[in-house]
């Protein structure tokens, strides 16, 4: 890959600082390359129907300029652009699903305000990543940066679509909240795109029926400078305002979204974070029950960092649980391959068959609201049913040589009785079939010499012992 683009093109998307790493010229080259590699507008010159590409952008101050540049590249290569304008990533996926069109979303997700990037999808929200065209897009873009973007015989045209109302109505059609008990919900949009989508889906902005849900807002104002948050909603320091407001208003639930609104984190009525694994189990069981009522066998997908409670409960409910590597494209592909009804990740991304196998933070939130409002217990009691084990959270460990460290840790554990080792994604070592129950996963970060450690055990004492042992071995010592 071209060295200039290698700094911003990773396994799943494009991200970098603006303008140091990503500027309008690079965005235009990437848009033109996307047209060639994914959208195939050249077919229009051979008597085929012209190709149309969806284009949306988030609220970052640099997003409109970069979106204009992407549109310039797309139309130069003969692709028509259906511009969604200001929207969430979820809205783009919805539009891609219902129109069966490829799409480009200008966003850097939860990254700082001086960053931006592109999320790419093929028709019906199918992922475009390292295994499905992203590196080919980068290779063509590198050539266009060197030689210029060649003009197609006929330039593409621009049209627009205000998709918000359609998106809101579609989500409402998937989860019926009309009969839930009255609930008070605090929503922290983080000055991101949930400030646009939440009032449409839960409130009056899309002209939908009033729900028995009262929303109290935190940072519910679009601001591309992202003044309220550094990083994503999983970071504890970013939840302080949400937790305080939940307690101040005696709310039933708190919800936090990342900047492009495709990720959701849940806080209970006491201001405590509910594990994304618990939310995966909760929504997964709802989805399984619905499938079984319809007479269908249910499959739920989860990544290997998700708590063991997920496969345990899915198996107990008579469903199949499919374990995948970490990353949205792996989840989406596994869901499509298994026709899975639902999928969840430890990072707060949730995927739905009825949402084109794509992730949607707000749709996940609707399911949580429905599950809470259909029974009388508080969120903390409901959450406790789905988080029986102790976990470490993700621990980042800087190392000089990840491969050497990986070998050292494996050598320390692989000969222990009852241990099972697998290499689906990094190193997973499990001692789960006999007491004491524990497992850990050690994965190398994609862009830096960092190992990410996750540990889970049947109780907190065992989790701490295993965690400290692995950390000590990573750092070269012994307990």
N, C-alpha and C positions, 0 to 999 in steps of 0.2 A: 504494500500500500504506500502511496505517496507520503513522505514524512510529514509534510504540512498537514495533511488530512488525518494522518494517524493519531495526531494529538487530540482530535475531537470526535473521530468515528470509533465508537466502542462496539461491544458485541450486540447491543440492542438498539442504539439510537445515536444521535449526534449531539454533543454537548461541549461548550467551551466558553471562555470569556469573550465578551464583545467590547471592542472590535479586535483585541489582540489575536484571538484564535479563530473567531468566526465573524466575518463582516458580510456586507451586502454582496460583494463580488463572489465570495465563496458560497453564499446561500443561493445565488442565481445559478452557479455551476451545479450545485447539488440538485436544485429543482429541475434543471435541464436533464441531468443524468437520470433522475427519477422518472422523468417522462420517457426516456429511452429504454431503461432497464425494466421498470415495473409497469408503466402505463401503456407502453408500446404504441405511441401515436403514429409511428411510421406506417402502421397498418392502414391508416386513413388514406394514404396515397395509393393503396392497392385495392381500392373499392370497398374497404371496410368502413363501418360506422366510426365517426370521429371519437377519440378518447376524451373523457372528461375526468378531471382530477379535483377532489375536494381539497380545500385549503382553509385552515383556521389558525387563530393565534390567541395566546393568552394576554394578560394585562401588563406584562413587562414593558418598560418604556421603549425597549429596543425591538419589540415584537412587530409592530406595524411596518417598520422599515424592512425588516428581514422577510416578512410575509410578502411585501411588494416585490422584493428581489426574487423570492421563490416563484411568484407568479410570472415574473419576467422570464425566468428560465424555462418554466413550463410552456408558456405560450410561444416562446421562441422556437421550441421543438415541436410545435403543432398541437399541443394538448390544450383543450378548452378547460377553463378553471371555473369551478362552482365555489364561490367564495362565501364561507360561513362567517367571516369576520371574527369578532371577539367571541370566543366560546371556550368551553372546557374540552379536555381530551375526550371525555365520555361522550360529549355531543358529536365530536368528529367520528368516533366509533359508531355511534347510532346512525349517523348519516351514511357512513360507509356500508353499514349493514343493510339499511332499508333501500338504498339506491344501488347497492352492489358496485361501488366505485372505489378506486384507490384513493388514498388521502395523505396529506402532509399537515402535521400540526406543529406550529412554531411554539416551542416551550422548552424550558429547562427543568420542568417538574419542580422538585423541592430545592434545587440548587440556588445559590445566592443571586441577588438582583443583578449583579454585573455579569451573570452567565445567561446564555440562551442556547437553543438547539432545535433539533427537528425530531419528531417521532413520525415514523413512516408506517403505513399499512397498505396492503393490497386490498382488492375488493372484498367486501363482507368482513372488514376489520381483521383480516388475516395478517399475522406479523411479518414484517420485513426486518430481518436481523442478519447476523453473521452467516446463518445457514440458508437464508432465503432471499439473497439479493443485495444486502446492505453493502457488503464489500465490493460487489460489482458496481453499485451506484458510486461508491467512493473512487473506484478506478476510472470510471468514465468522467467523473467530475474533475479528477486530477488532470486528465487530458484536456478538458475544456478550460481549466485554469491556465494551462500552458499555451494552448493554441487558439482559445476563444470558442464561444458557443456558436456552432453553425446554425444558420436560420433555416427552418423548414420551408417547404414550398409555399405553404399557407400557414400563417400565424394563427395560433389559437385565440379563442374569444373568451371574454369574461362575463359571468353572470353571478348573481348573489342569491343566497337563501338564508333567511332568518329562521334557524332551526329550533330555537329554544322552546316554543310552545309545543311543537310536535314531539320533541324529546320529553318534555314534562308529561304530556298526555300518555306517551308510551310507557314511561316508568310507572305511572299511576295504574295503567292497565295490567301491570305485572304483579303489583302488590296492593291489595284492597285494605285501606286503612279506615274506611268509613265507620266500622263498628268497633274500633278499639276504644278502650276507656280513655277519658281525658288525660293527656300527658303534657308535662312541661319539659321542653327539650332546649338545651343550650347548644348553639352551633358556633364554632370558631372557624371562620373561613380563612383566617390567616391573611386577609387582604387579597386572597386569590379568587379563582373562578367560581368557587362555591358561593361567593357573594352574589353571583348572577343566577346560578342554577337553583340554590336552595329556596329563595323566595318564589321561584316559579313552580317548583315541585311541591313544597310544603306550604307555601303561602298563596297569595292571590295574584301574583304577577302574570301567570299564564291563563287566568280566567277560569281555573278549574274549581270544582266544588270545595267548599271549606271543610277542613279536616278538624277532628277533635284534638289537635296538637297545637299547643302554644309555643312559639319559638322565641327564645331570647338570644340575641346575637352578640357575638364577640368578633371584633375586627371584620365586620360585615360591610366593608367598603373597598372597592377595587383600588389597589394602589400598586403600581408596577415597581415601586421602590422596595416593596416587601418590608415595611418598617417594623412589623410586629414579630418577625420570626427569622431565625437563622437556622437553616436546615429543615427537615421534615417534621411532621406531627409526632413521630415516635420519640423525639428527644424530650426528656422530662422538662427542661427549662421552657419549652414552648407550650406547655400545658398549664402553666400557672394561672393565667387569666381565666381559662376555661374552668379549671377546678374551683377557683374562687367563686365564679358566677353560678356554677351548679349549686354550691353550698348556700350562697346568698339568696338564691331564688327557690331553694328547696326543690330543685328540679329533679325529674325522674331519670334524666339521662343527659350526657354530654357527648357531642360529636365534633371531631377535629378533622379537617381536610387539608391536603397539601395544595400547593399553588395551582396546579392544573386540575385538581379536584377528582382525580381518579383513585385516590387512596383515602381511606377513612379509618380513624381511630376512635374507640368508644371509651367513655368514662362513666362509671356508675354514679348512683345518687350520693355516695360518700366522697366523690371526687377521686376514686381509685381507678387506675387504668385497667381495662379488661383486656386480657391477652388476645391478640389477633387469632391465635390458635383456638381459643374458646369461641370467638365469633365464627370461625370456620366451622367448628363443630355445631354450633347453634343453627346457622343458616343451612349447613349441610343436612342436618336432620330434618329441617323443614322441607328442603328440596326432595329428600328421599321419601318422606311421607307423601308428598304430592305425587311423585312418580308412582309409588305403590298404589295409591288410590286410583290412579289411571290405568293400573294393570301392567305397568312397565317395570323392568328391573332397573335399579338405580346405580349409577357410578359417580363417585366423587373423587376429584383429583386434589392432591396436596403436595407441596414440596417437601424435601427431606428434612428441612429445619422445623417444620410444623410439629407440635406436640404429638406424642403417641396417643393422646386422647382421641385424636381425629380418626385414625384407622380403627382404634378400639371400638368407638361408638358406632362408626359406620358398619363394622362387621356385626356388632350386636343388633343393629337395626335391619340386618339382612341385605346390606348394600355392599358393593365392591369399592374398595379404596385403592387408588392408583397413585404411587409415589413417583415424583419427578425431580429433576434438577431444579435449582433455584433460578428464577428468571421468568418474566412474563411470557416470552415466546415458547419456552418449554411447557408451561402450563397450558397455553392456548393450543399447542399442537397435540398434547396428550388428551385434552378435552375433546378436540375434534376427532381424534383417532378412536376414542372410546365412547363417543357420543355422550360424554359425561354431562350431568345436569348442573353441576356446580364445581368450583375449584377455589382453593384459598391458599394464601401465602402468609408466612410469619410477618411480613412487612406491612400488612394491612391492605393488600390488593386482593380483590374478590372477583371471581369470574363466573359468568352465567351463560348457560346454553341459550336461554331466551334473549340474551343480549349479544348474540353472534359470537359466543365463546370469548368475549372481551371482558375486561375488568371495568367496573363502575362503582366508585365509592358511594355515590348517593343511592344507588339501587341496594347496596348492602345495608346502608343506613335505614332504608324503608323496611327491610326484613327485620332488622333489630327492633325498630319501633313496633312493628306488627307483633313480633314474639313477646315483647314486653307488655303491649297493650291488650293482648288476648288472654292474659292471666293476671292474677292479683298480686303476685310477689314483686318486690323491688328488683332492680337490675342486679344488685350485688348477690342476691340469693340465686337468681337465674344464672348469673355468670359462674358461681361456685360449682354448679353442676357440671361445667365444661372445662374446669381448670384444676384437676385434682393433683397434678404433679408440680414439682419445684423446678424452675428453670433459671438459668444464669442470665438470660438476655444475650445479645450479641456482643462479644468482647473482641476488640481489634488489637492485635499484637504485632508491633513492628519487628521485622526480622531482616537479617542480611541475605540469607539464602533460604527461601521457603522450602525448596526441595529437600535440603539437608535436614531441616527441622522436621518436616513431614516424616522422613525416614526414621529419625530418632524417636519420635512419638510412637510411630507404628511398632518399632522394635520393642518398646517398653510394654506394650499392651497385647500384642497379637498372640503371645503364648499363654496368656492367663486363661484358666479354665472358664468355660461358658461364654467366652468372648466371640462375637461375630464381627467380621470386618467386611466393609464393601467400599467400592470406589465409584459409586454412581455420580458423586459430585464432591471432589476432595476426598478426605479420609473420614469415614464414619466407623466408629467403634461402639458396639452395643453389647450390654450385658443385661438383657431385658427378660429373658425367659426364666431366670432364676433370681432369687434374692441375693444381694441387694440389687434392685433394678436401676440401671442408669445407661445413658448413651451420650456420646459427644460427636460433633462434627467439626472438622478443621478444614477450612477452604481458603485458597489463595484469592486475594482480591484481584480484580481484572486489570487494574491500572497502577498498582503500587505494591511494594514489597511488604505487604501486610497479610497476616493470617487471621481469618475471622473464626472465632470459637463460639460454639453454642453447646450447652450442656443441659441435660434434663435428667431428673431422677425421681424416684418414688417419694422421697422426702427431702427436706432442705439440708439436713446434715450430710446425706450421701452426695447431694449435688455439690455442696461446698468442697467436700473432700476430693471428688473427681475433678472439679474445676481447678482447684489449687494444684493438684498433681499435674494436670495437663499444662497449666501455665508455667509451672516450675520446669517441666521438661522442654517446653518451647524455648524458655530462656536459658536452657543449658544446664540447669541444676536438677537436683533430686530432692524430694521431700524428706 
